[in-house]
């Protein structure tokens, strides 16, 4: 560890992970309440908008920040110059909560202040990413690609900027693009350009490690991520200009970019010693299925088999919930336990598996997968009861996830307290 960076302390990471899971629970509850609106394609209603922004402004920022603090210093082999700034970042990211409320209920002054605070927090997080990338030692093996991380950060900035434009303009065609198409571009940049690129880059190391499978072979350039981003921007231009040919070509190129990561993740799920028997890889396996379904829906819309608007709403549910939210939620539980295990006082420590409630996370992933499928199919077929049943399962999954996260923190806190009181307790050998 002397030649790597240090993960963020447990006392910083654990609250961020739990706030992220709380944001996901709030979003799931809002999806349940707004299931009829979703099946009616009323995506601008207060419920769907609030659910989307609980995910985008609370769950994703806190989850990604906590994961970055936990993983990237080790992967990029250096520490940020000012690690104490992370506490300020954590406080600023909390502005996502009032911002989600402001957007949902049209509170413009509150929205402007909250957006400025959240933007400052994301900027500080981005600056830490830049410092980690610049500080990565040259000529040494790195387990994550610096250009890929930089690409993810650039697309995150673009997604946030478009969100600000959509919030500030309020007209029918911000930037000359119809409002709903601009929202689709905004979501695509966030879900594919930011999160999927980050999942592909970090997942090359993390997914085989957590699935106890052979590591991915070394590579010189992040070809998969570059192809994925090229396809994304073809898709974005096609959506902006209503050019179906570009939209279809962009989807095909994105699928080509995802082929190599998908093969790696599928191999881990099928052949890893743990594989899909725990939350992280199980969520990745289900997520790949949802990702393929979303791509097929997009292509079906291009050739006119499915109505554009209905395909877009169902596709965003499959991509946003089934893939992006699922993969991140699945890894959060393991990252909390790894953070607690790594922060253990000197001396005997428990096995990491003792801090991870495996059965609970398996219940969560099954409820989550069924919930996403039912919700998306209910929207696609315009069956409100099916969508409502799916959203109800998502609430169950989110409750279980939050409960498992809290249980891990409880085990860590109780174990560390016992370790301090009894230097060599039998339960920690």
C-alpha positions as CSV (number, residue, x, y, z in Angstrom):
1,X,0.0,0.0,0.0
2,X,3.0,2.3,0.3
3,X,2.9,2.8,-3.5
4,X,-0.8,3.5,-3.8
5,X,-3.2,6.1,-2.6
6,X,-5.4,5.7,0.4
7,X,-9.2,5.2,0.4
8,X,-11.3,7.8,2.1
9,X,-11.9,7.1,5.8
10,X,-14.9,5.1,6.7
11,X,-16.4,8.0,8.7
12,X,-16.6,10.0,5.4
13,X,-17.5,7.2,3.0
14,X,-20.2,5.5,5.1
15,X,-22.5,8.5,5.4
16,X,-22.2,9.2,1.6
17,X,-23.1,5.6,0.8
18,X,-26.1,5.7,3.1
19,X,-27.4,9.0,1.8
20,X,-27.1,7.6,-1.7
21,X,-29.2,4.6,-0.7
22,X,-31.7,6.9,1.0
23,X,-32.0,8.9,-2.2
24,X,-32.7,5.7,-4.2
25,X,-35.4,4.7,-1.7
26,X,-37.1,8.1,-2.1
27,X,-36.9,7.8,-5.8
28,X,-38.5,4.3,-5.7
29,X,-41.3,5.6,-3.6
30,X,-42.0,8.4,-6.0
31,X,-41.9,6.0,-8.9
32,X,-44.6,3.9,-7.2
33,X,-46.8,7.0,-6.6
34,X,-46.3,8.1,-10.3
35,X,-46.7,4.7,-12.0
36,X,-50.0,5.8,-13.7
37,X,-48.3,9.0,-15.0
38,X,-45.5,7.0,-16.5
39,X,-47.8,4.6,-18.3
40,X,-49.7,7.6,-19.6
41,X,-46.2,9.0,-20.8
42,X,-46.8,12.1,-18.6
43,X,-43.1,12.4,-17.9
44,X,-43.3,16.1,-17.1
45,X,-45.6,15.4,-14.1
46,X,-44.4,16.2,-10.6
47,X,-44.0,12.6,-9.6
48,X,-41.8,11.4,-12.5
49,X,-39.7,14.6,-12.4
50,X,-39.1,14.3,-8.6
51,X,-38.2,10.6,-9.0
52,X,-35.7,11.3,-11.8
53,X,-34.1,14.1,-9.8
54,X,-33.9,12.1,-6.6
55,X,-31.8,9.7,-8.6
56,X,-29.9,12.2,-10.7
57,X,-29.2,14.8,-8.0
58,X,-29.0,12.7,-4.8
59,X,-28.3,9.1,-5.5
60,X,-25.8,9.4,-8.3
61,X,-23.7,12.3,-6.9
62,X,-23.3,10.7,-3.4
63,X,-22.8,7.2,-4.8
64,X,-20.2,8.3,-7.4
65,X,-18.4,10.6,-4.9
66,X,-18.2,7.8,-2.3
67,X,-17.0,5.3,-4.9
68,X,-14.4,7.7,-6.3
69,X,-13.0,8.4,-2.8
70,X,-12.9,4.7,-2.1
71,X,-11.4,3.3,-5.3
72,X,-9.6,5.9,-7.5
73,X,-6.8,6.8,-5.1
74,X,-5.8,3.2,-5.0
75,X,-6.3,2.6,-8.7
76,X,-4.5,5.7,-9.8
77,X,-1.8,5.3,-7.1
78,X,-1.8,8.7,-5.5
79,X,-3.8,10.9,-3.1
80,X,-5.5,14.2,-3.7
81,X,-3.6,17.3,-2.5
82,X,-6.3,18.4,-0.2
83,X,-8.3,15.4,1.1
84,X,-10.0,17.5,3.8
85,X,-11.9,19.3,1.0
86,X,-14.0,16.1,0.7
87,X,-16.0,17.1,3.8
88,X,-16.9,20.4,2.0
89,X,-17.8,18.4,-1.1
90,X,-20.1,16.2,1.0
91,X,-21.9,19.2,2.4
92,X,-22.3,20.8,-1.0
93,X,-23.6,17.7,-2.6
94,X,-26.4,17.8,0.0
95,X,-27.8,20.7,-2.0
96,X,-29.1,18.1,-4.5
97,X,-32.0,17.4,-2.1
98,X,-33.5,20.9,-2.1
99,X,-32.7,21.2,-5.8
100,X,-34.8,18.1,-6.5
101,X,-37.6,19.6,-4.5
102,X,-37.3,23.0,-6.3
103,X,-37.4,21.4,-9.8
104,X,-40.4,19.2,-8.9
105,X,-42.5,22.1,-7.5
106,X,-41.2,25.0,-9.6
107,X,-39.4,26.9,-6.8
108,X,-37.0,28.9,-9.0
109,X,-35.1,30.9,-6.4
110,X,-34.5,27.8,-4.3
111,X,-33.5,25.9,-7.5
112,X,-31.0,28.6,-8.5
113,X,-29.2,28.6,-5.1
114,X,-29.3,24.8,-4.8
115,X,-27.9,24.4,-8.3
116,X,-25.1,26.7,-7.6
117,X,-24.1,24.9,-4.4
118,X,-24.4,21.4,-6.1
119,X,-22.4,22.7,-9.0
120,X,-19.7,23.9,-6.7
121,X,-19.6,20.4,-5.0
122,X,-19.4,18.6,-8.4
123,X,-16.7,21.0,-9.5
124,X,-14.6,20.2,-6.4
125,X,-15.1,16.5,-7.1
126,X,-14.1,17.0,-10.7
127,X,-11.0,18.9,-9.6
128,X,-10.1,16.0,-7.3
129,X,-10.4,13.6,-10.3
130,X,-8.2,15.9,-12.4
131,X,-5.6,15.9,-9.6
132,X,-5.7,12.1,-9.3
133,X,-5.3,11.7,-13.0
134,X,-2.4,14.2,-13.2
135,X,-0.7,12.7,-10.1
136,X,-0.9,9.1,-11.4
137,X,2.8,7.8,-11.7
138,X,4.1,7.5,-15.2
139,X,5.6,4.2,-16.4
140,X,3.7,2.1,-13.8
141,X,0.9,-0.3,-14.2
142,X,-2.5,1.5,-13.5
143,X,-5.7,-0.6,-13.1
144,X,-7.9,2.1,-14.5
145,X,-7.5,4.2,-17.6
146,X,-6.9,7.9,-17.1
147,X,-8.3,9.0,-20.5
148,X,-11.5,6.9,-19.7
149,X,-12.0,8.6,-16.3
150,X,-11.4,12.0,-18.0
151,X,-14.0,11.2,-20.7
152,X,-16.5,10.2,-18.0
153,X,-15.8,13.5,-16.2
154,X,-16.2,15.6,-19.4
155,X,-19.6,14.0,-20.2
156,X,-20.7,14.5,-16.6
157,X,-20.0,18.2,-17.0
158,X,-21.9,18.3,-20.3
159,X,-24.9,16.5,-18.7
160,X,-25.0,18.9,-15.8
161,X,-24.7,22.0,-18.1
162,X,-27.6,20.8,-20.2
163,X,-29.7,20.3,-17.0
164,X,-28.9,23.9,-16.0
165,X,-30.0,25.1,-19.5
166,X,-33.2,23.1,-19.3
167,X,-33.9,24.5,-15.8
168,X,-33.1,28.1,-16.7
169,X,-34.7,28.4,-20.2
170,X,-38.1,27.0,-19.5
171,X,-39.1,27.5,-23.2
172,X,-40.4,24.9,-25.7
173,X,-37.0,24.6,-27.5
174,X,-33.9,25.3,-25.4
175,X,-30.8,25.6,-27.6
176,X,-33.2,25.1,-30.6
177,X,-34.0,21.5,-29.6
178,X,-37.5,20.5,-28.5
179,X,-37.6,20.3,-24.7
180,X,-38.3,16.5,-24.4
181,X,-35.5,15.7,-26.9
182,X,-33.2,17.9,-24.9
183,X,-34.1,15.9,-21.8
184,X,-33.3,12.7,-23.6
185,X,-29.9,14.1,-24.6
186,X,-29.3,15.2,-21.0
187,X,-30.2,11.7,-19.6
188,X,-28.1,10.0,-22.3
189,X,-25.0,12.0,-21.5
190,X,-25.5,11.3,-17.8
191,X,-26.4,7.6,-18.0
192,X,-24.1,6.6,-20.9
193,X,-21.4,9.2,-21.2
194,X,-20.8,9.6,-17.5
195,X,-21.9,6.5,-15.6
196,X,-21.5,3.8,-18.2
197,X,-18.1,5.0,-19.2
198,X,-17.1,5.1,-15.6
199,X,-18.6,1.6,-15.0
200,X,-16.7,0.2,-18.0
201,X,-13.4,1.8,-17.0
202,X,-13.5,0.9,-13.3
203,X,-15.4,-2.3,-13.8
204,X,-12.5,-3.9,-15.8
205,X,-10.7,-4.3,-12.4
206,X,-13.5,-4.1,-9.8
207,X,-16.0,-6.6,-11.3
208,X,-13.4,-9.5,-11.7
209,X,-12.0,-8.7,-8.2
210,X,-15.4,-8.9,-6.5
211,X,-16.4,-11.9,-8.5
212,X,-13.1,-13.7,-7.8
213,X,-12.4,-14.2,-11.5
214,X,-9.3,-13.8,-13.6
215,X,-8.4,-10.1,-14.2
216,X,-8.9,-8.4,-17.6
217,X,-5.7,-8.4,-19.8
218,X,-3.6,-5.2,-19.9
219,X,-4.4,-2.7,-22.6
220,X,-2.7,0.3,-24.0
221,X,-5.8,2.5,-24.8
222,X,-9.4,2.6,-23.6
223,X,-10.7,1.6,-27.0
224,X,-14.1,0.4,-25.7
225,X,-14.8,3.6,-23.9
226,X,-13.7,5.7,-26.9
227,X,-16.0,3.8,-29.3
228,X,-18.8,4.1,-26.7
229,X,-18.5,7.8,-26.5
230,X,-18.2,8.2,-30.3
231,X,-21.5,6.3,-30.6
232,X,-23.1,8.3,-27.9
233,X,-22.4,11.6,-29.6
234,X,-23.7,10.3,-32.9
235,X,-26.8,9.4,-31.0
236,X,-27.0,12.8,-29.4
237,X,-26.7,14.6,-32.8
238,X,-29.3,12.3,-34.3
239,X,-31.7,13.0,-31.4
240,X,-31.1,16.8,-31.6
241,X,-31.6,16.9,-35.4
242,X,-34.4,14.3,-35.5
243,X,-32.2,12.2,-37.8
244,X,-33.2,8.5,-37.3
245,X,-30.3,7.2,-39.3
246,X,-27.8,8.9,-36.9
247,X,-29.8,7.7,-33.9
248,X,-29.7,4.1,-35.2
249,X,-26.0,4.3,-36.2
250,X,-25.2,5.7,-32.8
251,X,-26.9,2.9,-31.0
252,X,-25.1,0.3,-33.1
253,X,-21.7,2.0,-32.4
254,X,-22.4,2.2,-28.7
255,X,-23.2,-1.6,-28.7
256,X,-19.9,-2.2,-30.4
257,X,-18.1,-0.2,-27.7
258,X,-19.9,-2.2,-25.0
259,X,-19.1,-5.6,-26.5
260,X,-15.7,-6.0,-24.8
261,X,-16.8,-4.9,-21.3
262,X,-20.0,-7.1,-21.7
263,X,-17.9,-10.2,-22.6
264,X,-15.7,-9.6,-19.5
265,X,-18.6,-9.1,-17.2
266,X,-20.5,-12.1,-18.5
267,X,-17.3,-14.2,-18.1
268,X,-17.0,-13.1,-14.5
269,X,-20.7,-13.9,-13.8
270,X,-20.4,-17.4,-15.3
271,X,-17.0,-18.5,-14.2
272,X,-15.9,-16.5,-11.2
273,X,-15.6,-18.3,-7.9
274,X,-18.2,-15.9,-6.4
275,X,-19.6,-14.7,-9.8
276,X,-23.3,-13.8,-9.6
277,X,-23.8,-15.3,-6.2
278,X,-23.3,-11.8,-4.6
279,X,-24.8,-8.4,-5.3
280,X,-22.2,-6.7,-7.4
281,X,-21.8,-9.2,-10.2
282,X,-25.5,-10.3,-10.0
283,X,-26.5,-6.7,-10.7
284,X,-24.0,-6.4,-13.5
285,X,-25.4,-9.6,-15.1
286,X,-29.0,-8.4,-14.9
287,X,-27.9,-4.9,-16.0
288,X,-26.4,-6.3,-19.2
289,X,-29.8,-7.8,-20.0
290,X,-31.6,-4.5,-19.4
291,X,-28.9,-2.7,-21.5
292,X,-29.6,-5.0,-24.4
293,X,-33.3,-4.5,-24.1
294,X,-32.9,-0.7,-24.1
295,X,-30.8,-0.9,-27.2
296,X,-33.3,-3.1,-29.0
297,X,-36.1,-0.7,-28.0
298,X,-34.2,2.2,-29.5
299,X,-33.6,0.3,-32.8
300,X,-37.3,-0.7,-32.8
301,X,-38.3,2.9,-32.5
302,X,-35.9,3.9,-35.4
303,X,-37.6,1.4,-37.8
304,X,-41.1,2.3,-36.6
305,X,-42.0,-0.9,-34.8
306,X,-42.6,0.9,-31.5
307,X,-43.8,4.5,-31.0
308,X,-40.8,6.8,-30.3
309,X,-42.1,8.4,-27.1
310,X,-43.2,5.1,-25.5
311,X,-39.9,3.4,-26.5
312,X,-37.9,6.4,-25.1
313,X,-39.7,6.2,-21.6
314,X,-39.4,2.5,-21.3
315,X,-35.8,2.6,-22.6
316,X,-34.7,5.2,-20.1
317,X,-36.2,3.0,-17.3
318,X,-34.2,0.0,-18.5
319,X,-31.0,2.0,-19.0
320,X,-31.3,4.3,-16.1
321,X,-32.7,2.0,-13.5
322,X,-31.9,-1.5,-14.7
323,X,-28.3,-0.7,-15.8
324,X,-26.9,2.4,-14.1
325,X,-28.8,2.4,-10.8
326,X,-28.6,-1.4,-10.5
327,X,-24.9,-1.7,-11.1
328,X,-24.1,1.1,-8.7
329,X,-26.5,-0.1,-6.0
330,X,-25.1,-3.6,-6.3
331,X,-21.6,-2.4,-5.7
332,X,-22.4,0.1,-2.9
333,X,-23.1,-2.7,-0.4
334,X,-19.7,-4.3,-1.1
335,X,-17.9,-1.0,-1.0
336,X,-19.3,-0.1,2.4
337,X,-18.1,-3.4,3.8
338,X,-14.7,-3.0,2.1
339,X,-14.4,0.5,3.5
340,X,-15.2,-0.7,7.0
341,X,-12.8,-3.6,6.7
342,X,-10.0,-1.4,5.5
343,X,-10.5,1.1,8.3
344,X,-10.2,-1.6,11.0
345,X,-7.8,-0.8,13.8
346,X,-4.4,-2.5,13.8
347,X,-4.5,-6.1,14.9
348,X,-6.9,-9.0,14.2
349,X,-9.7,-8.1,11.9
350,X,-12.8,-10.0,10.7
351,X,-13.2,-11.4,7.3
352,X,-14.6,-8.9,4.9
353,X,-17.5,-11.3,4.2
354,X,-18.6,-11.0,7.9
355,X,-19.5,-7.4,7.3
356,X,-21.5,-8.0,4.1
357,X,-25.1,-9.3,4.6
358,X,-25.0,-11.5,1.5
359,X,-28.5,-13.0,1.8
360,X,-30.1,-9.6,2.1
361,X,-28.3,-8.3,-1.0
362,X,-29.4,-11.4,-3.0
363,X,-33.0,-10.7,-2.0
364,X,-32.5,-7.1,-3.1
365,X,-31.1,-8.0,-6.5
366,X,-34.0,-10.4,-7.3
367,X,-36.7,-7.9,-6.2
368,X,-34.9,-5.1,-8.1
369,X,-34.6,-7.1,-11.4
370,X,-38.2,-8.1,-11.3
371,X,-39.3,-4.6,-10.4
372,X,-37.4,-3.0,-13.3
373,X,-38.7,-5.5,-15.8
374,X,-42.3,-5.1,-14.7
375,X,-42.2,-1.3,-14.6
376,X,-40.6,-1.0,-18.0
377,X,-43.0,-3.6,-19.6
378,X,-46.0,-1.9,-17.9
379,X,-44.9,1.4,-19.5
380,X,-44.3,-0.2,-22.9
381,X,-47.6,-2.0,-22.9
382,X,-49.5,0.9,-21.2
383,X,-50.5,-1.4,-18.3
384,X,-50.7,0.8,-15.2
385,X,-51.2,-2.2,-12.7
386,X,-48.1,-4.0,-14.0
387,X,-46.0,-0.8,-13.8
388,X,-47.4,-0.2,-10.3
389,X,-46.5,-3.8,-9.2
390,X,-43.0,-3.3,-10.6
391,X,-42.5,0.0,-8.8
392,X,-43.7,-1.7,-5.6
393,X,-41.0,-4.3,-6.0
394,X,-38.5,-1.5,-6.5
395,X,-39.5,0.0,-3.2
396,X,-39.0,-3.3,-1.5
397,X,-35.5,-3.6,-3.1
398,X,-34.6,-0.1,-2.1
399,X,-35.7,-0.8,1.5
400,X,-33.7,-3.9,1.6
401,X,-30.6,-2.2,0.2
402,X,-30.8,0.6,2.7
403,X,-31.3,-1.9,5.5
404,X,-28.3,-3.9,4.4
405,X,-26.2,-0.8,4.2
406,X,-27.2,0.2,7.7
407,X,-26.5,-3.3,9.0
408,X,-23.0,-3.2,7.6
409,X,-22.3,0.1,9.3
410,X,-23.7,-1.3,12.5
411,X,-21.4,-4.4,12.3
412,X,-18.4,-2.2,11.6
413,X,-19.2,0.2,14.5
414,X,-20.0,-2.6,16.9
415,X,-16.9,-4.6,15.9
416,X,-14.6,-1.6,16.2
417,X,-16.0,-0.7,19.6
418,X,-15.5,-4.3,20.8
419,X,-12.0,-4.3,19.4
420,X,-11.2,-1.2,21.4
421,X,-12.6,-2.6,24.6
422,X,-11.1,-6.1,24.1
423,X,-7.8,-6.0,22.2
424,X,-8.1,-9.7,21.0
425,X,-11.8,-10.6,21.0
426,X,-12.6,-14.1,19.8
427,X,-15.1,-12.9,17.3
428,X,-12.6,-10.9,15.3
429,X,-9.9,-13.5,14.9
